[in-house]
Amino acid sequence: MEFDQIIKDLQNKIFSPVYFFHGEEPYFIDLLTSYIEQNALDETVKEFNQAVVYGRDVSPMDVIDLARRFPMMGNYQVVIVKEAQGIKNIEELELYLDSLMETTILVISFKYKKIDKRKGFYKKLSKSKEVVVFNSPRIRDFEIPKWIEKTVTDKGYSIHPIAAGLLSEHLGNDLSKIINELEKLMINIDAGSQITEDEIEQHIGISKDFNIFEFQKALWQRNALKAHRIVNYFEANPKENPLQMVSVLLHNYFIKVYLYHHIRDMDERKIAAELGINPFFVKEYQQAARVFPQRKVKSIISQIKTLDLKSKGVGSTDAQSYGELKELVFRIMN
């Protein structure tokens, strides 16, 4: 079942006897688990009818014993197993699936990995009409800006594509961290307004002038002065702009420029889908492709790979030096 449908059912007080949440992305699993923990029962009966345990502390039989208890002074009891990936022989919970308690809501939160679909336990989970199974896959890096835009829209705001990109590149794919920063930001801006680079800089501290997007733009604009100023800023703020991260982002950027050279359909939306970017950025990739021919792009990608290795200490006596990046800028522009 999809996340949105599960949340909708929970909000309408439509509960299932068993919920099994698993997958590599913990954020959505935590959201669903927390919602049930906070809202399934009235506060007056939680003390008697809600149990929260952790996988490392219980066995499958402990969970089954809890689930087979009867509620006190209420119609339901809730049993939540957090960090269920820590349960040894979790497949033994299959015994409970053979005889479910109608008065129990059992929530199994299995994070950071998927359950083995080859096992009989998963097959029984997925076939049962009494069980809600949700897989929470890791959102790929290039999907993060789009996820940020949707999240902001759902909260009644909008966000400029560049601002979404800045957040994505600065905070990575830690969804909980992104949400925390967005919530702090929304406290400080008018409801329903658009989040721009100015708000990102003012309230989160990500520079709108010295960032990876402005660096990439300076490269295809052949603005050597601006590019070197940005490298100097990176060097002065290595914690926020580590050389390894910069090299990875540059590599990803020029890979997209290389892919652009092989696209035949010039429809902007199709180009955006092919490159995994917001349509807003398509024109920049068009301009970069005009400046950097395919052969030049291949050479740049090779040089970035060398930079990445040196940033990890391979073939370099000073892996933290930004001098290699400055040399790369010179070679890209010449």
Secondary structure by P-SEA (a helix, b strand, c coil): ccaaaaaaaaaacccccbbbbbcccaaaaaaaaaaaaccccccccccccbbbbbcccccaaaaaaaaacccccccbbbbbbcccccccccccccccccccccccbbbbbbcccccccccaaaaaaaacccbbbbbbccccccaaaaaaaaaaaaacbbbcaaaaaaaaaaaccaaaaaaaaaaaaaacccccccccaaaaaacccccccccaaaaaaaaaacaaaaaaaaaaaaaaccccccaaaaaaaaaaaaaaaaaaaacccccaaaaaaaacccccaaaaaaaaaaaccaaaaaaaaaaaaaaaaaaacccccccccaaaaaaaaaaaac
